[in-house]
Amino acid sequence: MTAIIDAAELQGWMREQRRFTLIDVLPEEYFHAQRLPGARRASVYEVTFLNQVGALGISPDGPVVLYGAGNGSLDSAVAAEKLERAGFRQIYDFRGGRAAWAQSGATFEGDGSLPSAPRTPEDRRYSVNPDKSTLEWIGRNLNTTHRGTIRIDRGHVSIAGGELAGGQVALDMRSIQNSNLENPAMRQMLEAHLKSDDFFDVQRHPVAELKILSAKRIPQATPGAPNYDMTAQLTVKGVSRSIAYPAIVSLAADGALTTVAQIEIDRTQWNVRYGSGHFFQMLGKHLVNDAITLLAKIVAE
């Protein structure tokens, strides 16, 4: 069983020079920047966590104290569960972690170079980088899922008052490619079909467009979860319709603005009706789901 200890108890153990192994379970960059005195490192976020603990040369019978970020982070609790399953018998979870240690006024070791907090993007118009941006599509029927890409040709994203204020991207529909079929002939046949007037009619409609109409920040969004609710206008085959979807908008260390989103659309709303059971009967094996998934990553610099 794992026992929970607090900062005062851990400080008492240190004053008594009690024998135990203190393990910081956070990533390496945080360990080198700031750690509790005498701590050793084994990151619970790495698949080699137990191997890292083993490399410390400690006995499963000896006392181990684990700590992480604190403030409700589950890092040390997860590490404790892993050590329990691995047969460790004296596990202590300093659940308050770095946050409680700092609040107690105790000192840290390390070079102090903590990773910087996310910056607010500069108010300006960012130009989309087509070589770093991607758009993946996923289409399905009852038995098959096809995947592929469409090239993002150009565009821009605007920031005003530190918030996403608008943007627009052009999609080169002539660039439609399939990525899951291994047979070259079958792949070329599918790509030609998608480019034909059965689907996207790229000869007459070579460009599609996604234009951001509004972006509303999601309060208290956590890292890795959508932080904006987006409303946009999607134009395909000359048809423009409003769509809504959540997105993650972040600023990279190099200053690039990245927007990531999963967009679900009903293709028939843009007159892409081939194989749709909404418009045709007796389709047999030619039935194609109406829903298409778009996985967009837009990098603007």
Secondary structure as GFF3:
##gff-version 3
##sequence-region A 1 301
A	DSSP	beta_strand	2	5	.	.	.	ID=ss1
A	DSSP	alpha_helix	7	15	.	.	.	ID=ss2
A	DSSP	beta_strand	21	24	.	.	.	ID=ss3
A	DSSP	alpha_helix	28	33	.	.	.	ID=ss4
A	DSSP	beta_strand	40	41	.	.	.	ID=ss5
A	DSSP	alpha_helix	49	55	.	.	.	ID=ss6
A	DSSP	beta_strand	63	67	.	.	.	ID=ss7
A	DSSP	alpha_helix	75	85	.	.	.	ID=ss8
A	DSSP	beta_strand	90	94	.	.	.	ID=ss9
A	DSSP	alpha_helix	97	103	.	.	.	ID=ss10
A	DSSP	beta_strand	125	127	.	.	.	ID=ss11
A	DSSP	beta_strand	134	140	.	.	.	ID=ss12
A	DSSP	beta_strand	145	160	.	.	.	ID=ss13
A	DSSP	beta_strand	163	178	.	.	.	ID=ss14
A	DSSP	alpha_helix	184	195	.	.	.	ID=ss15
A	DSSP	beta_strand	207	217	.	.	.	ID=ss16
A	DSSP	beta_strand	228	236	.	.	.	ID=ss17
A	DSSP	beta_strand	239	251	.	.	.	ID=ss18
A	DSSP	beta_strand	257	266	.	.	.	ID=ss19
A	DSSP	three_ten_helix	267	270	.	.	.	ID=ss20
A	DSSP	three_ten_helix	284	286	.	.	.	ID=ss21
A	DSSP	beta_strand	291	300	.	.	.	ID=ss22
###
